[in-house]
Amino acid sequence: MSTELARIPDRVLPAPGRGDLPGPVALRRMIGPSIILAGLSIGSGEFVLWPRLTAEFGFAVF
């Protein structure tokens, strides 16, 4: 791996550094955005699906 790092030209950018990985994100912090994204994906499917169904089959589907 050190040979791969040596191939990166350091004339343009500084040489890459090494560091520790950050700690894991708390589950409580991930739940909020996940719920919002899941709601958006369900809502966008409803936005696309229902107009097509009503146009194809009429108001009886509603």
PDBQT receptor file of N, H, CA, C and O in Angstrom, charges set to zero:
ATOM      1  N   MET A   1       0.818  -1.186   0.000  1.00  0.00    +0.000 N 
ATOM      2  CA  MET A   1       0.000   0.000   0.000  1.00  0.00    +0.000 C 
ATOM      3  C   MET A   1       0.864   1.252   0.000  1.00  0.00    +0.000 C 
ATOM      4  O   MET A   1       0.463   2.276  -0.553  1.00  0.00    +0.000 OA
ATOM      5  N   SER A   2       2.021   1.190   0.599  1.00  0.00    +0.000 N 
ATOM      6  H   SER A   2       2.347   0.358   1.048  1.00  0.00    +0.000 HD
ATOM      7  CA  SER A   2       2.874   2.368   0.633  1.00  0.00    +0.000 C 
ATOM      8  C   SER A   2       3.389   2.712  -0.755  1.00  0.00    +0.000 C 
ATOM      9  O   SER A   2       3.680   3.877  -1.028  1.00  0.00    +0.000 OA
ATOM     10  N   THR A   3       3.512   1.714  -1.649  1.00  0.00    +0.000 N 
ATOM     11  H   THR A   3       3.276   0.768  -1.427  1.00  0.00    +0.000 HD
ATOM     12  CA  THR A   3       3.940   2.019  -3.015  1.00  0.00    +0.000 C 
ATOM     13  C   THR A   3       2.844   2.763  -3.763  1.00  0.00    +0.000 C 
ATOM     14  O   THR A   3       3.143   3.594  -4.621  1.00  0.00    +0.000 OA
ATOM     15  N   GLU A   4       1.568   2.482  -3.454  1.00  0.00    +0.000 N 
ATOM     16  H   GLU A   4       1.325   1.807  -2.757  1.00  0.00    +0.000 HD
ATOM     17  CA  GLU A   4       0.468   3.207  -4.089  1.00  0.00    +0.000 C 
ATOM     18  C   GLU A   4       0.470   4.672  -3.660  1.00  0.00    +0.000 C 
ATOM     19  O   GLU A   4       0.211   5.560  -4.473  1.00  0.00    +0.000 OA
ATOM     20  N   LEU A   5       0.760   4.924  -2.395  1.00  0.00    +0.000 N 
ATOM     21  H   LEU A   5       0.970   4.203  -1.735  1.00  0.00    +0.000 HD
ATOM     22  CA  LEU A   5       0.798   6.296  -1.921  1.00  0.00    +0.000 C 
ATOM     23  C   LEU A   5       1.971   7.057  -2.529  1.00  0.00    +0.000 C 
ATOM     24  O   LEU A   5       1.897   8.270  -2.722  1.00  0.00    +0.000 OA
ATOM     25  N   ALA A   6       3.037   6.351  -2.824  1.00  0.00    +0.000 N 
ATOM     26  H   ALA A   6       3.097   5.366  -2.667  1.00  0.00    +0.000 HD
ATOM     27  CA  ALA A   6       4.200   7.008  -3.405  1.00  0.00    +0.000 C 
ATOM     28  C   ALA A   6       3.942   7.420  -4.849  1.00  0.00    +0.000 C 
ATOM     29  O   ALA A   6       4.619   8.317  -5.351  1.00  0.00    +0.000 OA
ATOM     30  N   ARG A   7       2.987   6.797  -5.534  1.00  0.00    +0.000 N 
ATOM     31  H   ARG A   7       2.436   6.068  -5.127  1.00  0.00    +0.000 HD
ATOM     32  CA  ARG A   7       2.692   7.126  -6.918  1.00  0.00    +0.000 C 
ATOM     33  C   ARG A   7       1.871   8.405  -7.072  1.00  0.00    +0.000 C 
ATOM     34  O   ARG A   7       1.806   8.956  -8.170  1.00  0.00    +0.000 OA
ATOM     35  N   ILE A   8       1.259   8.878  -6.025  1.00  0.00    +0.000 N 
ATOM     36  H   ILE A   8       1.312   8.431  -5.132  1.00  0.00    +0.000 HD
ATOM     37  CA  ILE A   8       0.453  10.097  -6.105  1.00  0.00    +0.000 C 
ATOM     38  C   ILE A   8       1.400  11.284  -6.235  1.00  0.00    +0.000 C 
ATOM     39  O   ILE A   8       2.262  11.473  -5.376  1.00  0.00    +0.000 OA
ATOM     40  N   PRO A   9       1.262  12.088  -7.287  1.00  0.00    +0.000 N 
ATOM     41  CA  PRO A   9       2.195  13.218  -7.434  1.00  0.00    +0.000 C 
ATOM     42  C   PRO A   9       1.964  14.274  -6.363  1.00  0.00    +0.000 C 
ATOM     43  O   PRO A   9       0.834  14.709  -6.141  1.00  0.00    +0.000 OA
ATOM     44  N   ASP A  10       3.026  14.677  -5.709  1.00  0.00    +0.000 N 
ATOM     45  H   ASP A  10       3.944  14.323  -5.889  1.00  0.00    +0.000 HD
ATOM     46  CA  ASP A  10       2.889  15.676  -4.659  1.00  0.00    +0.000 C 
ATOM     47  C   ASP A  10       3.266  17.071  -5.152  1.00  0.00    +0.000 C 
ATOM     48  O   ASP A  10       3.408  17.992  -4.348  1.00  0.00    +0.000 OA
ATOM     49  N   ARG A  11       3.427  17.234  -6.452  1.00  0.00    +0.000 N 
ATOM     50  H   ARG A  11       3.311  16.485  -7.105  1.00  0.00    +0.000 HD
ATOM     51  CA  ARG A  11       3.712  18.566  -6.984  1.00  0.00    +0.000 C 
ATOM     52  C   ARG A  11       2.450  19.417  -6.978  1.00  0.00    +0.000 C 
ATOM     53  O   ARG A  11       2.514  20.629  -6.777  1.00  0.00    +0.000 OA
ATOM     54  N   VAL A  12       1.297  18.777  -7.199  1.00  0.00    +0.000 N 
ATOM     55  H   VAL A  12       1.245  17.792  -7.361  1.00  0.00    +0.000 HD
ATOM     56  CA  VAL A  12       0.048  19.512  -7.318  1.00  0.00    +0.000 C 
ATOM     57  C   VAL A  12      -0.671  19.612  -5.974  1.00  0.00    +0.000 C 
ATOM     58  O   VAL A  12      -1.122  20.687  -5.579  1.00  0.00    +0.000 OA
ATOM     59  N   LEU A  13      -0.771  18.494  -5.287  1.00  0.00    +0.000 N 
ATOM     60  H   LEU A  13      -0.405  17.621  -5.608  1.00  0.00    +0.000 HD
ATOM     61  CA  LEU A  13      -1.468  18.442  -4.003  1.00  0.00    +0.000 C 
ATOM     62  C   LEU A  13      -0.503  17.984  -2.917  1.00  0.00    +0.000 C 
ATOM     63  O   LEU A  13       0.502  17.336  -3.208  1.00  0.00    +0.000 OA
ATOM     64  N   PRO A  14      -0.804  18.317  -1.676  1.00  0.00    +0.000 N 
ATOM     65  CA  PRO A  14       0.061  17.806  -0.605  1.00  0.00    +0.000 C 
ATOM     66  C   PRO A  14      -0.069  16.290  -0.494  1.00  0.00    +0.000 C 
ATOM     67  O   PRO A  14      -1.082  15.714  -0.892  1.00  0.00    +0.000 OA
ATOM     68  N   ALA A  15       0.942  15.666   0.039  1.00  0.00    +0.000 N 
ATOM     69  H   ALA A  15       1.764  16.134   0.362  1.00  0.00    +0.000 HD
ATOM     70  CA  ALA A  15       0.937  14.212   0.207  1.00  0.00    +0.000 C 
ATOM     71  C   ALA A  15      -0.200  13.822   1.145  1.00  0.00    +0.000 C 
ATOM     72  O   ALA A  15      -0.468  14.527   2.118  1.00  0.00    +0.000 OA
ATOM     73  N   PRO A  16      -0.871  12.705   0.862  1.00  0.00    +0.000 N 
ATOM     74  CA  PRO A  16      -1.977  12.289   1.741  1.00  0.00    +0.000 C 
ATOM     75  C   PRO A  16      -1.459  11.880   3.112  1.00  0.00    +0.000 C 
ATOM     76  O   PRO A  16      -0.400  11.266   3.245  1.00  0.00    +0.000 OA
ATOM     77  N   GLY A  17      -2.222  12.233   4.106  1.00  0.00    +0.000 N 
ATOM     78  H   GLY A  17      -3.081  12.733   3.998  1.00  0.00    +0.000 HD
ATOM     79  CA  GLY A  17      -1.853  11.874   5.466  1.00  0.00    +0.000 C 
ATOM     80  C   GLY A  17      -2.628  10.653   5.936  1.00  0.00    +0.000 C 
ATOM     81  O   GLY A  17      -3.568  10.204   5.281  1.00  0.00    +0.000 OA
ATOM     82  N   ARG A  18      -2.227  10.139   7.051  1.00  0.00    +0.000 N 
ATOM     83  H   ARG A  18      -1.463  10.504   7.583  1.00  0.00    +0.000 HD
ATOM     84  CA  ARG A  18      -2.912   8.991   7.640  1.00  0.00    +0.000 C 
ATOM     85  C   ARG A  18      -3.488   9.414   8.982  1.00  0.00    +0.000 C 
ATOM     86  O   ARG A  18      -2.897  10.214   9.707  1.00  0.00    +0.000 OA
ATOM     87  N   GLY A  19      -4.641   8.867   9.291  1.00  0.00    +0.000 N 
ATOM     88  H   GLY A  19      -5.121   8.217   8.701  1.00  0.00    +0.000 HD
ATOM     89  CA  GLY A  19      -5.272   9.178  10.566  1.00  0.00    +0.000 C 
ATOM     90  C   GLY A  19      -6.187   8.054  10.995  1.00  0.00    +0.000 C 
ATOM     91  O   GLY A  19      -6.404   7.097  10.251  1.00  0.00    +0.000 OA
ATOM     92  N   ASP A  20      -6.717   8.170  12.183  1.00  0.00    +0.000 N 
ATOM     93  H   ASP A  20      -6.541   8.948  12.787  1.00  0.00    +0.000 HD
ATOM     94  CA  ASP A  20      -7.647   7.168  12.699  1.00  0.00    +0.000 C 
ATOM     95  C   ASP A  20      -9.028   7.392  12.101  1.00  0.00    +0.000 C 
ATOM     96  O   ASP A  20      -9.382   8.509  11.724  1.00  0.00    +0.000 OA
ATOM     97  N   LEU A  21      -9.797   6.320  12.022  1.00  0.00    +0.000 N 
ATOM     98  H   LEU A  21      -9.509   5.413  12.329  1.00  0.00    +0.000 HD
ATOM     99  CA  LEU A  21     -11.172   6.427  11.557  1.00  0.00    +0.000 C 
ATOM    100  C   LEU A  21     -12.028   7.089  12.634  1.00  0.00    +0.000 C 
ATOM    101  O   LEU A  21     -11.755   6.925  13.823  1.00  0.00    +0.000 OA
ATOM    102  N   PRO A  22     -13.049   7.826  12.239  1.00  0.00    +0.000 N 
ATOM    103  CA  PRO A  22     -13.929   8.419  13.255  1.00  0.00    +0.000 C 
ATOM    104  C   PRO A  22     -14.767   7.334  13.929  1.00  0.00    +0.000 C 
ATOM    105  O   PRO A  22     -14.925   6.233  13.402  1.00  0.00    +0.000 OA
ATOM    106  N   GLY A  23     -15.286   7.657  15.072  1.00  0.00    +0.000 N 
ATOM    107  H   GLY A  23     -15.158   8.552  15.501  1.00  0.00    +0.000 HD
ATOM    108  CA  GLY A  23     -16.127   6.703  15.795  1.00  0.00    +0.000 C 
ATOM    109  C   GLY A  23     -17.463   6.506  15.106  1.00  0.00    +0.000 C 
ATOM    110  O   GLY A  23     -17.845   7.316  14.262  1.00  0.00    +0.000 OA
ATOM    111  N   PRO A  24     -18.180   5.447  15.447  1.00  0.00    +0.000 N 
ATOM    112  CA  PRO A  24     -19.479   5.197  14.807  1.00  0.00    +0.000 C 
ATOM    113  C   PRO A  24     -20.513   6.242  15.229  1.00  0.00    +0.000 C 
ATOM    114  O   PRO A  24     -20.462   6.788  16.331  1.00  0.00    +0.000 OA
ATOM    115  N   VAL A  25     -21.444   6.498  14.327  1.00  0.00    +0.000 N 
ATOM    116  H   VAL A  25     -21.486   6.054  13.431  1.00  0.00    +0.000 HD
ATOM    117  CA  VAL A  25     -22.519   7.445  14.606  1.00  0.00    +0.000 C 
ATOM    118  C   VAL A  25     -23.565   6.744  15.473  1.00  0.00    +0.000 C 
ATOM    119  O   VAL A  25     -23.881   5.574  15.258  1.00  0.00    +0.000 OA
ATOM    120  N   ALA A  26     -24.085   7.459  16.434  1.00  0.00    +0.000 N 
ATOM    121  H   ALA A  26     -23.828   8.409  16.608  1.00  0.00    +0.000 HD
ATOM    122  CA  ALA A  26     -25.085   6.873  17.331  1.00  0.00    +0.000 C 
ATOM    123  C   ALA A  26     -26.360   6.535  16.555  1.00  0.00    +0.000 C 
ATOM    124  O   ALA A  26     -26.747   7.256  15.636  1.00  0.00    +0.000 OA
ATOM    125  N   LEU A  27     -26.998   5.443  16.931  1.00  0.00    +0.000 N 
ATOM    126  H   LEU A  27     -26.684   4.857  17.678  1.00  0.00    +0.000 HD
ATOM    127  CA  LEU A  27     -28.213   4.990  16.259  1.00  0.00    +0.000 C 
ATOM    128  C   LEU A  27     -29.313   6.044  16.357  1.00  0.00    +0.000 C 
ATOM    129  O   LEU A  27     -30.061   6.252  15.402  1.00  0.00    +0.000 OA
ATOM    130  N   ARG A  28     -29.410   6.689  17.475  1.00  0.00    +0.000 N 
ATOM    131  H   ARG A  28     -28.802   6.521  18.251  1.00  0.00    +0.000 HD
ATOM    132  CA  ARG A  28     -30.444   7.710  17.663  1.00  0.00    +0.000 C 
ATOM    133  C   ARG A  28     -30.280   8.861  16.669  1.00  0.00    +0.000 C 
ATOM    134  O   ARG A  28     -31.264   9.470  16.250  1.00  0.00    +0.000 OA
ATOM    135  N   ARG A  29     -29.050   9.152  16.299  1.00  0.00    +0.000 N 
ATOM    136  H   ARG A  29     -28.250   8.657  16.639  1.00  0.00    +0.000 HD
ATOM    137  CA  ARG A  29     -28.789  10.239  15.371  1.00  0.00    +0.000 C 
ATOM    138  C   ARG A  29     -29.099   9.855  13.931  1.00  0.00    +0.000 C 
ATOM    139  O   ARG A  29     -29.393  10.726  13.112  1.00  0.00    +0.000 OA
ATOM    140  N   MET A  30     -29.039   8.563  13.610  1.00  0.00    +0.000 N 
ATOM    141  H   MET A  30     -28.801   7.855  14.275  1.00  0.00    +0.000 HD
ATOM    142  CA  MET A  30     -29.325   8.107  12.248  1.00  0.00    +0.000 C 
ATOM    143  C   MET A  30     -30.813   7.907  12.002  1.00  0.00    +0.000 C 
ATOM    144  O   MET A  30     -31.244   7.958  10.850  1.00  0.00    +0.000 OA
ATOM    145  N   ILE A  31     -31.604   7.683  13.025  1.00  0.00    +0.000 N 
ATOM    146  H   ILE A  31     -31.253   7.641  13.961  1.00  0.00    +0.000 HD
ATOM    147  CA  ILE A  31     -33.020   7.362  12.854  1.00  0.00    +0.000 C 
ATOM    148  C   ILE A  31     -33.794   8.534  12.259  1.00  0.00    +0.000 C 
ATOM    149  O   ILE A  31     -34.644   8.321  11.395  1.00  0.00    +0.000 OA
ATOM    150  N   GLY A  32     -33.530   9.750  12.690  1.00  0.00    +0.000 N 
ATOM    151  H   GLY A  32     -32.840   9.923  13.392  1.00  0.00    +0.000 HD
ATOM    152  CA  GLY A  32     -34.267  10.923  12.206  1.00  0.00    +0.000 C 
ATOM    153  C   GLY A  32     -34.191  11.083  10.693  1.00  0.00    +0.000 C 
ATOM    154  O   GLY A  32     -35.232  11.107  10.037  1.00  0.00    +0.000 OA
ATOM    155  N   PRO A  33     -32.986  11.195  10.112  1.00  0.00    +0.000 N 
ATOM    156  CA  PRO A  33     -32.892  11.327   8.655  1.00  0.00    +0.000 C 
ATOM    157  C   PRO A  33     -33.427  10.113   7.910  1.00  0.00    +0.000 C 
ATOM    158  O   PRO A  33     -33.961  10.255   6.811  1.00  0.00    +0.000 OA
ATOM    159  N   SER A  34     -33.295   8.933   8.481  1.00  0.00    +0.000 N 
ATOM    160  H   SER A  34     -32.860   8.818   9.374  1.00  0.00    +0.000 HD
ATOM    161  CA  SER A  34     -33.798   7.725   7.819  1.00  0.00    +0.000 C 
ATOM    162  C   SER A  34     -35.313   7.760   7.692  1.00  0.00    +0.000 C 
ATOM    163  O   SER A  34     -35.863   7.376   6.659  1.00  0.00    +0.000 OA
ATOM    164  N   ILE A  35     -35.979   8.215   8.728  1.00  0.00    +0.000 N 
ATOM    165  H   ILE A  35     -35.532   8.526   9.567  1.00  0.00    +0.000 HD
ATOM    166  CA  ILE A  35     -37.446   8.292   8.684  1.00  0.00    +0.000 C 
ATOM    167  C   ILE A  35     -37.886   9.324   7.652  1.00  0.00    +0.000 C 
ATOM    168  O   ILE A  35     -38.855   9.103   6.925  1.00  0.00    +0.000 OA
ATOM    169  N   ILE A  36     -37.186  10.439   7.586  1.00  0.00    +0.000 N 
ATOM    170  H   ILE A  36     -36.399  10.619   8.176  1.00  0.00    +0.000 HD
ATOM    171  CA  ILE A  36     -37.528  11.471   6.608  1.00  0.00    +0.000 C 
ATOM    172  C   ILE A  36     -37.333  10.931   5.186  1.00  0.00    +0.000 C 
ATOM    173  O   ILE A  36     -38.196  11.126   4.330  1.00  0.00    +0.000 OA
ATOM    174  N   LEU A  37     -36.214  10.257   4.927  1.00  0.00    +0.000 N 
ATOM    175  H   LEU A  37     -35.512  10.099   5.622  1.00  0.00    +0.000 HD
ATOM    176  CA  LEU A  37     -35.960   9.716   3.587  1.00  0.00    +0.000 C 
ATOM    177  C   LEU A  37     -36.952   8.621   3.223  1.00  0.00    +0.000 C 
ATOM    178  O   LEU A  37     -37.380   8.540   2.072  1.00  0.00    +0.000 OA
ATOM    179  N   ALA A  38     -37.324   7.778   4.179  1.00  0.00    +0.000 N 
ATOM    180  H   ALA A  38     -36.975   7.843   5.114  1.00  0.00    +0.000 HD
ATOM    181  CA  ALA A  38     -38.317   6.744   3.902  1.00  0.00    +0.000 C 
ATOM    182  C   ALA A  38     -39.670   7.368   3.579  1.00  0.00    +0.000 C 
ATOM    183  O   ALA A  38     -40.361   6.909   2.670  1.00  0.00    +0.000 OA
ATOM    184  N   GLY A  39     -40.050   8.399   4.308  1.00  0.00    +0.000 N 
ATOM    185  H   GLY A  39     -39.489   8.771   5.046  1.00  0.00    +0.000 HD
ATOM    186  CA  GLY A  39     -41.308   9.089   4.024  1.00  0.00    +0.000 C 
ATOM    187  C   GLY A  39     -41.303   9.750   2.657  1.00  0.00    +0.000 C 
ATOM    188  O   GLY A  39     -42.310   9.733   1.950  1.00  0.00    +0.000 OA
ATOM    189  N   LEU A  40     -40.172  10.332   2.286  1.00  0.00    +0.000 N 
ATOM    190  H   LEU A  40     -39.354  10.346   2.861  1.00  0.00    +0.000 HD
ATOM    191  CA  LEU A  40     -40.080  10.953   0.961  1.00  0.00    +0.000 C 
ATOM    192  C   LEU A  40     -40.173   9.916  -0.150  1.00  0.00    +0.000 C 
ATOM    193  O   LEU A  40     -40.810  10.161  -1.175  1.00  0.00    +0.000 OA
ATOM    194  N   SER A  41     -39.552   8.773   0.042  1.00  0.00    +0.000 N 
ATOM    195  H   SER A  41     -39.035   8.574   0.875  1.00  0.00    +0.000 HD
ATOM    196  CA  SER A  41     -39.608   7.751  -1.003  1.00  0.00    +0.000 C 
ATOM    197  C   SER A  41     -41.016   7.182  -1.141  1.00  0.00    +0.000 C 
ATOM    198  O   SER A  41     -41.469   6.921  -2.255  1.00  0.00    +0.000 OA
ATOM    199  N   ILE A  42     -41.708   6.988  -0.031  1.00  0.00    +0.000 N 
ATOM    200  H   ILE A  42     -41.340   7.200   0.874  1.00  0.00    +0.000 HD
ATOM    201  CA  ILE A  42     -43.090   6.502  -0.106  1.00  0.00    +0.000 C 
ATOM    202  C   ILE A  42     -43.987   7.564  -0.737  1.00  0.00    +0.000 C 
ATOM    203  O   ILE A  42     -44.837   7.249  -1.569  1.00  0.00    +0.000 OA
ATOM    204  N   GLY A  43     -43.798   8.811  -0.345  1.00  0.00    +0.000 N 
ATOM    205  H   GLY A  43     -43.107   9.067   0.331  1.00  0.00    +0.000 HD
ATOM    206  CA  GLY A  43     -44.601   9.897  -0.893  1.00  0.00    +0.000 C 
ATOM    207  C   GLY A  43     -44.382  10.084  -2.386  1.00  0.00    +0.000 C 
ATOM    208  O   GLY A  43     -45.332  10.364  -3.117  1.00  0.00    +0.000 OA
ATOM    209  N   SER A  44     -43.149   9.934  -2.849  1.00  0.00    +0.000 N 
ATOM    210  H   SER A  44     -42.377   9.707  -2.255  1.00  0.00    +0.000 HD
ATOM    211  CA  SER A  44     -42.896  10.099  -4.282  1.00  0.00    +0.000 C 
ATOM    212  C   SER A  44     -43.511   8.949  -5.069  1.00  0.00    +0.000 C 
ATOM    213  O   SER A  44     -43.966   9.148  -6.196  1.00  0.00    +0.000 OA
ATOM    214  N   GLY A  45     -43.533   7.755  -4.497  1.00  0.00    +0.000 N 
ATOM    215  H   GLY A  45     -43.163   7.593  -3.582  1.00  0.00    +0.000 HD
ATOM    216  CA  GLY A  45     -44.193   6.632  -5.166  1.00  0.00    +0.000 C 
ATOM    217  C   GLY A  45     -45.680   6.848  -5.272  1.00  0.00    +0.000 C 
ATOM    218  O   GLY A  45     -46.283   6.530  -6.297  1.00  0.00    +0.000 OA
ATOM    219  N   GLU A  46     -46.284   7.385  -4.226  1.00  0.00    +0.000 N 
ATOM    220  H   GLU A  46     -45.794   7.643  -3.393  1.00  0.00    +0.000 HD
ATOM    221  CA  GLU A  46     -47.709   7.695  -4.254  1.00  0.00    +0.000 C 
ATOM    222  C   GLU A  46     -48.004   8.773  -5.293  1.00  0.00    +0.000 C 
ATOM    223  O   GLU A  46     -49.024   8.723  -5.980  1.00  0.00    +0.000 OA
ATOM    224  N   PHE A  47     -47.115   9.734  -5.400  1.00  0.00    +0.000 N 
ATOM    225  H   PHE A  47     -46.286   9.774  -4.842  1.00  0.00    +0.000 HD
ATOM    226  CA  PHE A  47     -47.300  10.835  -6.339  1.00  0.00    +0.000 C 
ATOM    227  C   PHE A  47     -47.289  10.337  -7.785  1.00  0.00    +0.000 C 
ATOM    228  O   PHE A  47     -47.984  10.886  -8.639  1.00  0.00    +0.000 OA
ATOM    229  N   VAL A  48     -46.503   9.302  -8.053  1.00  0.00    +0.000 N 
ATOM    230  H   VAL A  48     -45.938   8.855  -7.359  1.00  0.00    +0.000 HD
ATOM    231  CA  VAL A  48     -46.405   8.763  -9.410  1.00  0.00    +0.000 C 
ATOM    232  C   VAL A  48     -47.469   7.693  -9.656  1.00  0.00    +0.000 C 
ATOM    233  O   VAL A  48     -48.044   7.626 -10.742  1.00  0.00    +0.000 OA
ATOM    234  N   LEU A  49     -47.729   6.863  -8.657  1.00  0.00    +0.000 N 
ATOM    235  H   LEU A  49     -47.262   6.917  -7.775  1.00  0.00    +0.000 HD
ATOM    236  CA  LEU A  49     -48.593   5.695  -8.852  1.00  0.00    +0.000 C 
ATOM    237  C   LEU A  49     -50.067   6.060  -8.992  1.00  0.00    +0.000 C 
ATOM    238  O   LEU A  49     -50.719   5.591  -9.924  1.00  0.00    +0.000 OA
ATOM    239  N   TRP A  50     -50.606   6.875  -8.103  1.00  0.00    +0.000 N 
ATOM    240  H   TRP A  50     -50.076   7.256  -7.346  1.00  0.00    +0.000 HD
ATOM    241  CA  TRP A  50     -52.054   7.126  -8.094  1.00  0.00    +0.000 C 
ATOM    242  C   TRP A  50     -52.566   7.875  -9.312  1.00  0.00    +0.000 C 
ATOM    243  O   TRP A  50     -53.631   7.517  -9.815  1.00  0.00    +0.000 OA
ATOM    244  N   PRO A  51     -51.880   8.887  -9.819  1.00  0.00    +0.000 N 
ATOM    245  CA  PRO A  51     -52.391   9.497 -11.052  1.00  0.00    +0.000 C 
ATOM    246  C   PRO A  51     -52.426   8.520 -12.222  1.00  0.00    +0.000 C 
ATOM    247  O   PRO A  51     -53.333   8.584 -13.053  1.00  0.00    +0.000 OA
ATOM    248  N   ARG A  52     -51.460   7.624 -12.297  1.00  0.00    +0.000 N 
ATOM    249  H   ARG A  52     -50.724   7.572 -11.622  1.00  0.00    +0.000 HD
ATOM    250  CA  ARG A  52     -51.454   6.638 -13.380  1.00  0.00    +0.000 C 
ATOM    251  C   ARG A  52     -52.613   5.658 -13.220  1.00  0.00    +0.000 C 
ATOM    252  O   ARG A  52     -53.297   5.339 -14.192  1.00  0.00    +0.000 OA
ATOM    253  N   LEU A  53     -52.832   5.185 -12.003  1.00  0.00    +0.000 N 
ATOM    254  H   LEU A  53     -52.276   5.445 -11.213  1.00  0.00    +0.000 HD
ATOM    255  CA  LEU A  53     -53.922   4.238 -11.780  1.00  0.00    +0.000 C 
ATOM    256  C   LEU A  53     -55.282   4.865 -12.065  1.00  0.00    +0.000 C 
ATOM    257  O   LEU A  53     -56.141   4.227 -12.675  1.00  0.00    +0.000 OA
ATOM    258  N   THR A  54     -55.483   6.092 -11.635  1.00  0.00    +0.000 N 
ATOM    259  H   THR A  54     -54.786   6.610 -11.139  1.00  0.00    +0.000 HD
ATOM    260  CA  THR A  54     -56.776   6.718 -11.883  1.00  0.00    +0.000 C 
ATOM    261  C   THR A  54     -56.961   7.047 -13.356  1.00  0.00    +0.000 C 
ATOM    262  O   THR A  54     -58.085   7.019 -13.859  1.00  0.00    +0.000 OA
ATOM    263  N   ALA A  55     -55.885   7.355 -14.047  1.00  0.00    +0.000 N 
ATOM    264  H   ALA A  55     -54.973   7.377 -13.638  1.00  0.00    +0.000 HD
ATOM    265  CA  ALA A  55     -56.000   7.612 -15.487  1.00  0.00    +0.000 C 
ATOM    266  C   ALA A  55     -56.271   6.323 -16.248  1.00  0.00    +0.000 C 
ATOM    267  O   ALA A  55     -56.973   6.327 -17.259  1.00  0.00    +0.000 OA
ATOM    268  N   GLU A  56     -55.716   5.227 -15.761  1.00  0.00    +0.000 N 
ATOM    269  H   GLU A  56     -55.147   5.223 -14.940  1.00  0.00    +0.000 HD
ATOM    270  CA  GLU A  56     -55.867   3.953 -16.463  1.00  0.00    +0.000 C 
ATOM    271  C   GLU A  56     -57.189   3.263 -16.132  1.00  0.00    +0.000 C 
ATOM    272  O   GLU A  56     -57.855   2.746 -17.029  1.00  0.00    +0.000 OA
ATOM    273  N   PHE A  57     -57.577   3.249 -14.857  1.00  0.00    +0.000 N 
ATOM    274  H   PHE A  57     -57.036   3.669 -14.128  1.00  0.00    +0.000 HD
ATOM    275  CA  PHE A  57     -58.744   2.489 -14.439  1.00  0.00    +0.000 C 
ATOM    276  C   PHE A  57     -59.923   3.361 -14.010  1.00  0.00    +0.000 C 
ATOM    277  O   PHE A  57     -61.021   2.850 -13.787  1.00  0.00    +0.000 OA
ATOM    278  N   GLY A  58     -59.710   4.649 -13.895  1.00  0.00    +0.000 N 
ATOM    279  H   GLY A  58     -58.818   5.064 -14.076  1.00  0.00    +0.000 HD
ATOM    280  CA  GLY A  58     -60.799   5.536 -13.525  1.00  0.00    +0.000 C 
ATOM    281  C   GLY A  58     -60.917   5.722 -12.026  1.00  0.00    +0.000 C 
ATOM    282  O   GLY A  58     -60.050   5.299 -11.261  1.00  0.00    +0.000 OA
ATOM    283  N   PHE A  59     -61.992   6.355 -11.623  1.00  0.00    +0.000 N 
ATOM    284  H   PHE A  59     -62.696   6.698 -12.245  1.00  0.00    +0.000 HD
ATOM    285  CA  PHE A  59     -62.200   6.700 -10.214  1.00  0.00    +0.000 C 
ATOM    286  C   PHE A  59     -62.541   5.478  -9.362  1.00  0.00    +0.000 C 
ATOM    287  O   PHE A  59     -62.507   5.568  -8.135  1.00  0.00    +0.000 OA
ATOM    288  N   ALA A  60     -62.866   4.341  -9.974  1.00  0.00    +0.000 N 
ATOM    289  H   ALA A  60     -62.894   4.267 -10.971  1.00  0.00    +0.000 HD
ATOM    290  CA  ALA A  60     -63.236   3.131  -9.207  1.00  0.00    +0.000 C 
ATOM    291  C   ALA A  60     -62.101   2.639  -8.332  1.00  0.00    +0.000 C 
ATOM    292  O   ALA A  60     -62.353   2.039  -7.288  1.00  0.00    +0.000 OA
ATOM    293  N   VAL A  61     -60.845   2.876  -8.729  1.00  0.00    +0.000 N 
ATOM    294  H   VAL A  61     -60.640   3.363  -9.578  1.00  0.00    +0.000 HD
ATOM    295  CA  VAL A  61     -59.692   2.449  -7.918  1.00  0.00    +0.000 C 
ATOM    296  C   VAL A  61     -59.624   3.269  -6.637  1.00  0.00    +0.000 C 
ATOM    297  O   VAL A  61     -59.244   2.762  -5.582  1.00  0.00    +0.000 OA
ATOM    298  N   PHE A  62     -59.991   4.528  -6.741  1.00  0.00    +0.000 N 
ATOM    299  H   PHE A  62     -60.299   4.940  -7.598  1.00  0.00    +0.000 HD
ATOM    300  CA  PHE A  62     -59.930   5.407  -5.570  1.00  0.00    +0.000 C 
ATOM    301  C   PHE A  62     -60.913   4.927  -4.527  1.00  0.00    +0.000 C 
ATOM    302  O   PHE A  62     -61.023   5.529  -3.458  1.00  0.00    +0.000 OA
TER     303      PHE A  62
